[in-house]
Amino acid sequence: MRIPKVYLETTLFNYYFDADRDGHIDTVRMFEAIAAGKYEGYTSGYAIAELGNAPEPKRNGMVALLDKHRIIVLSITEESDQLADIYIRNGVFSERYRLDSSHVAIASIHGLDFLLSFNFGHINKIKTKRMTARINKEEGYQEVTICTPMEVLDYEEAEHN
């Protein structure tokens, strides 16, 4: 059985440390499931750049999650930047939210199964899901399912029960 590949957008690192957020427990469960080998965890240079803007000591804690949970950092490439540009040209994202476009693009070019995000303003919303799926198909990439950790964990648990 193939291990699902999940991309952790920047909000996951924040939710891990914010116990007051509704998604905190599921976020911690997802990181633990990655460390246990139930999922392959990925993030990118885009997320690392965003984490660098966090105040200490939270920044060090978020960066430490990479090694602790064996999260693979995908390098920023011209191909991911080009796909992000296509999303912007097609109105999925505005230029102001280029970084959000880049998260979806890098997960798409690497053929990841899920992009996990609590960014409901720009990434995890119906418009983005539908439009990026259509553009990915047109550009020869598979669709990446944009969702929350809870949706993936619930789905996987249901599949195995």
BELWO-V483557 format. One record per residue. N is the residue number from 1. SS is DSSP state (alpha for helix, beta for strand, coil for the rest). PHI is phi as a letter, one per 30 degrees, with the letter a starting at -180 (999 if undefined). Layout:
N|SS|PHI, N|SS|PHI
This chain:
1|coil|999, 2|coil|d, 3|coil|d, 4|beta|d, 5|beta|c, 6|beta|c, 7|beta|c, 8|beta|c, 9|coil|d, 10|alpha|e, 11|alpha|d, 12|alpha|d, 13|alpha|d, 14|alpha|d, 15|alpha|d, 16|alpha|e, 17|alpha|c, 18|coil|c, 19|coil|d, 20|coil|d, 21|coil|d, 22|coil|e, 23|coil|d, 24|alpha|e, 25|alpha|d, 26|alpha|d, 27|alpha|d, 28|alpha|d, 29|alpha|e, 30|alpha|d, 31|alpha|e, 32|alpha|d, 33|alpha|d, 34|alpha|d, 35|alpha|d, 36|coil|d, 37|coil|i, 38|coil|d, 39|beta|b, 40|beta|c, 41|beta|c, 42|beta|b, 43|beta|b, 44|beta|b, 45|alpha|e, 46|alpha|d, 47|alpha|d, 48|alpha|d, 49|alpha|d, 50|alpha|d, 51|alpha|d, 52|coil|d, 53|coil|d, 54|coil|d, 55|coil|d, 56|coil|d, 57|coil|d, 58|alpha|e, 59|alpha|e, 60|alpha|d, 61|alpha|d, 62|alpha|d, 63|alpha|d, 64|alpha|d, 65|alpha|d, 66|alpha|e, 67|alpha|d, 68|alpha|e, 69|coil|c, 70|coil|h, 71|coil|d, 72|beta|d, 73|beta|c, 74|beta|d, 75|coil|d, 76|coil|d, 77|coil|b, 78|alpha|d, 79|alpha|d, 80|alpha|d, 81|alpha|d, 82|alpha|d, 83|alpha|d, 84|alpha|d, 85|alpha|d, 86|alpha|d, 87|alpha|e, 88|alpha|d, 89|alpha|d, 90|coil|c, 91|coil|i, 92|coil|d, 93|coil|b, 94|coil|d, 95|alpha|e, 96|alpha|e, 97|alpha|c, 98|alpha|e, 99|alpha|d, 100|alpha|d, 101|alpha|d, 102|alpha|d, 103|alpha|d, 104|alpha|d, 105|alpha|d, 106|alpha|d, 107|alpha|d, 108|alpha|d, 109|alpha|d, 110|coil|c, 111|coil|i, 112|coil|d, 113|coil|d, 114|beta|b, 115|beta|c, 116|beta|c, 117|coil|a, 118|coil|c, 119|coil|d, 120|coil|d, 121|coil|d, 122|coil|b, 123|coil|c, 124|coil|d, 125|coil|b, 126|alpha|e, 127|alpha|e, 128|alpha|d, 129|alpha|d, 130|alpha|d, 131|alpha|d, 132|alpha|d, 133|alpha|d, 134|alpha|d, 135|alpha|d, 136|alpha|e, 137|alpha|d, 138|alpha|d, 139|alpha|c, 140|coil|i, 141|coil|c, 142|coil|d, 143|coil|d, 144|coil|c, 145|beta|d, 146|beta|c, 147|beta|a, 148|coil|c, 149|alpha|e, 150|alpha|e, 151|alpha|d, 152|alpha|d, 153|alpha|d, 154|alpha|d, 155|alpha|d, 156|alpha|d, 157|alpha|d, 158|alpha|d, 159|alpha|d, 160|alpha|c, 161|coil|c
